[in-house]
Amino acid sequence: MESSFATCPETLSIAPDLVRPVHPWKDIRALICLANSLRRESPDIVHTHSGKAGILGRLAAKRASVPIIIHHIHGPSFGPFQGPVANAVFLTERKLLLEQRLISFARLTQ
């Protein structure tokens, strides 16, 4: 994907610590990186996708005082296919961030 933005490097920012597996140290650094980037850019809307990246993106947006935060659910982030720690994190996140807007196209998540 990075090569697609070669002609417009200012449109793509890489957060190297934002990785798919749960990794507490990298997750904290990714959160700080995202929050700093959002403070710098000062967007009106943040629209997130996916499980863990969505949590970090929404927390960073909240820390950066982004006025509109939307999360787009494509499917369940928790369930029997996840471990107990990941399920606890996703369920707690849903309870704490209820004031945000959620968009779902999956029948299982409506």
Residue pairs with C-beta under 8 A, 6 or more apart in sequence:
1 12
2 12
2 14
5 11
5 12
13 37
15 30
15 33
15 34
15 37
17 26
17 27
17 29
17 30
17 33
18 26
18 30
18 33
18 34
18 53
18 56
19 26
19 30
20 52
20 53
22 52
22 85
22 86
22 89
27 52
27 56
30 56
31 56
31 59
31 60
31 63
34 56
34 57
34 60
34 61
35 59
35 60
35 63
35 64
37 60
38 46
38 60
38 61
38 63
38 64
38 66
39 64
42 64
43 66
44 66
44 67
44 68
45 66
45 67
45 68
45 69
45 70
46 57
46 58
46 60
46 61
46 66
46 68
46 69
46 70
47 70
47 71
47 72
48 54
48 57
48 58
48 61
48 69
48 70
48 71
48 72
49 71
49 72
49 74
50 74
50 77
51 77
51 78
51 90
52 77
52 89
54 71
54 77
55 89
55 90
55 93
55 97
58 69
58 71
58 97
58 100
61 69
62 69
68 101
69 100
69 101
70 100
70 101
70 102
70 103
71 97
71 100
71 101
71 102
71 103
72 102
72 103
72 104
73 102
73 103
73 104
73 105
73 106
73 109
74 105
74 106
75 106
75 108
75 109
76 106
76 108
76 109
77 90
78 86
78 87
78 90
78 91
79 87
82 90
104 110
